[in-house]
């Protein structure tokens, strides 16, 4: 990352910008390369994010270093509960407070929209739990539901 301060955005159009991902080539939402996901999927995701943003039901937030997206997340509203989605930081830009900052920016957006509860769903073993706890989240429910096809 350059010496400049990362810029922050809620403009959903950056989701569809080819090459606007971190230097490791990973998509930050879902942690897969956009090229691997395919243009059709990326465009559909961008369209869905735009629709949520335009209806004030959700919003994407991102941090950029120069012109590269290096951290992002989405947040959606369900009544007065805000649900974080796809929190991610490019590997080379981790441990710099980017995800923590975006979590706070998104929380303020949700509060302005009337939310008074915030939820992040993740695996119990996810190292990002450290980040979530550092900004005031605490484990709530530790359950998993697994599906399988019955034997024939």
C-alpha positions in Angstrom: 0.0 0.0 0.0 1.3 3.4 -0.8 1.9 6.0 1.9 -1.4 7.6 1.1 -4.4 7.0 3.4 -6.8 4.5 1.9 -10.0 6.0 0.6 -13.4 4.7 1.7 -16.5 4.4 -0.4 -20.1 3.3 -0.3 -20.4 3.6 -4.1 -21.7 0.2 -5.2 -20.3 0.6 -8.8 -16.8 -0.4 -7.7 -18.0 -4.0 -7.3 -18.2 -4.2 -11.1 -14.8 -2.6 -11.8 -12.5 -5.2 -13.4 -9.1 -5.2 -11.6 -10.3 -3.3 -8.6 -9.3 -6.0 -6.2 -6.3 -6.3 -4.0 -2.7 -7.0 -5.1 -3.0 -10.7 -4.2 -5.6 -11.0 -6.9 -8.2 -12.1 -4.5 -11.8 -10.9 -4.4 -12.4 -9.7 -0.9 -16.0 -10.8 -0.8 -15.8 -14.5 -0.7 -12.0 -14.6 -1.0 -11.9 -15.9 -4.5 -10.5 -14.3 -7.7 -13.1 -12.4 -9.7 -11.6 -14.0 -12.8 -12.3 -17.4 -11.3 -15.8 -16.4 -10.4 -16.5 -15.3 -13.9 -17.8 -12.1 -15.3 -21.4 -13.2 -15.2 -21.3 -14.0 -11.5 -19.5 -10.8 -10.7 -22.0 -8.7 -12.7 -24.9 -10.4 -11.0 -23.3 -9.8 -7.6 -22.8 -6.1 -8.5 -26.4 -5.8 -9.7 -27.7 -7.3 -6.4 -25.4 -5.0 -4.3 -26.6 -2.0 -6.3 -30.3 -3.0 -5.8 -29.8 -3.3 -2.1 -28.0 0.0 -1.9 -30.6 1.8 -4.0 -33.4 0.5 -1.8 -31.5 1.4 1.4 -31.8 -2.2 2.6 -28.0 -2.7 2.4 -24.8 -1.1 1.5 -21.3 -2.1 0.4 -18.2 -0.4 1.9 -14.7 -0.6 0.7 -11.2 0.7 1.3 -8.8 1.4 -1.5 -5.1 1.8 -1.7 -4.4 3.9 -4.8 -6.9 2.3 -7.2 -7.0 -1.2 -5.7 -9.8 -2.4 -3.4 -8.0 -3.8 -0.4 -10.8 -4.3 2.1 -14.6 -4.6 1.8 -17.8 -5.7 3.4 -21.5 -5.5 2.9 -24.2 -4.8 5.5 -27.9 -5.5 5.2 -30.9 -4.5 7.3 -33.5 -7.0 8.5 -35.9 -4.9 10.6 -33.7 -3.3 13.2 -30.9 -5.9 13.0 -27.9 -5.2 10.8 -26.2 -8.2 9.3 -22.6 -8.0 8.0 -21.7 -9.9 4.9 -18.5 -11.0 3.3 -16.0 -9.1 5.5 -12.6 -9.4 3.9 -9.2 -7.8 3.6 -6.5 -8.5 1.0 -3.8 -10.6 2.5 -1.1 -8.1 2.0 -3.1 -5.4 3.8 -4.2 -7.2 6.9 -3.5 -6.2 10.5 -3.7 -2.5 9.6 -7.2 -1.8 11.0 -9.0 -1.7 7.7 -11.7 -4.3 8.5 -12.2 -2.7 12.0 -12.7 0.7 10.4 -15.1 -0.6 7.8 -17.1 -2.5 10.5 -17.5 0.9 12.3 -18.4 2.8 9.2 -21.0 0.2 8.3 -22.3 0.2 11.9 -22.9 3.9 11.8 -24.7 3.6 8.4 -27.0 0.9 9.9 -27.6 3.0 13.1 -28.6 5.9 10.9 -31.1 3.5 9.2 -32.7 2.6 12.5 -30.7 -0.5 13.5 -30.0 -1.2 17.1 -28.5 -4.8 16.8 -25.5 -6.0 14.7 -24.8 -9.6 13.7 -21.8 -11.2 12.1 -22.1 -15.0 11.3 -18.8 -16.8 10.9 -17.2 -20.1 11.8 -16.0 -20.5 15.4 -12.5 -21.2 14.2 -12.3 -18.1 11.9 -9.2 -16.0 12.8 -11.3 -12.9 12.0 -13.1 -13.5 15.3 -10.2 -11.6 16.9 -11.1 -8.5 14.8 -14.8 -8.9 15.6 -14.1 -9.1 19.4 -11.8 -6.1 19.2 -14.6 -3.9 18.0 -17.1 -5.1 20.7 -18.7 -8.3 19.3 -18.9 -11.3 21.4 -19.8 -14.9 20.6 -23.5 -15.5 20.9 -24.7 -18.8 19.4 -22.4 -21.7 18.7 -24.4 -24.0 16.5 -24.0 -25.5 13.1 -26.5 -27.2 10.9 -25.2 -29.8 8.4 -27.1 -31.3 5.5 -26.5 -34.6 3.8 -28.3 -36.8 1.3 -29.9 -39.8 2.9 -28.4 -43.2 1.9 -30.3 -45.0 -0.9 
